[in-house]
């Protein structure tokens, strides 16, 4: 079965972000804890979405996509900065995500330093992705 447009977008972003400078790996919705050797890494996860009818047969979706930069080091925010810049440049190179999306816009930036491990940071970057699907088939644009 063909994946939904939503899943195609998330998979495409994961593939694009595999070229991010300075990361060990890129994950789609990773649930396991990280070992120290696995940082720096990126995690791509879907966030909340909204939908509205555009015509009698098309739906316009707005989905938040979170790109999480996970870094460890003496100054984790400083270590995360070039990774964030590289990932952002890769995402914004094609704001239609290969024709899957209408547009993609950065909307939020939320650094979170782990209080139990002060040399670990999770920097969450949220992008709003707008795309359209058929009203009857979420795999069709």
C-alpha positions, 0 to 999 in steps of 0.5 A, spaced: 500 500 500 502 507 498 504 511 504 500 517 506 502 524 503 504 525 510 508 519 511 512 521 504 513 528 507 516 525 513 520 520 510 523 525 504 525 530 510 529 524 513 532 522 507 534 530 506 537 531 513 541 525 512 546 530 509 546 534 515 553 536 517 556 533 523 551 528 525 552 521 527 545 519 524 538 521 523 532 517 526 524 517 524 521 517 531 526 514 535 523 511 541 530 508 544 534 512 549 541 514 546 548 512 548 553 517 548 556 514 542 550 516 538 550 523 539 550 528 535 543 525 532 537 528 529 530 525 530 524 527 525 517 526 528 510 529 526 507 534 531 500 536 531 496 537 524 490 541 522 485 540 516 480 544 512 476 543 506 479 547 500 474 544 495 469 538 495 474 533 493 481 536 496 483 537 503 488 542 505 493 540 511 498 543 516 502 539 520 508 541 524 514 537 523 519 537 529 526 536 527 530 535 534 538 536 534 541 531 540 548 533 542 552 532 548 558 536 550 561 541 554 557 546 551 552 543 547 548 549 545 554 551 541 556 544 538 548 544 536 549 550 532 552 548 526 548 542 525 542 546 526 544 551 521 546 545 516 539 542 517 535 548 516 539 550 510 537 543 507 530 543 509 529 550 506 532 548 499 526 545 497 520 548 500 515 544 496 519 537 499 519 534 492 512 537 490 509 533 496 508 540 500 505 547 498 510 550 503 514 549 509 515 555 514 520 554 520 515 556 526 518 554 533 525 554 536 526 550 543 532 548 546 532 543 552 538 542 556 537 536 560 538 538 568 540 531 570 545 531 564 547 538 563 552 536 557 546 534 553 541 538 549 535 537 545 534 542 541 527 542 538 525 546 531 518 546 529 517 547 521 509 548 519 508 543 513 502 545 508 500 540 503 494 537 500 490 531 499 484 528 496 478 528 500 477 520 499 484 518 499 490 521 504 495 517 499 493 522 493 495 529 492 
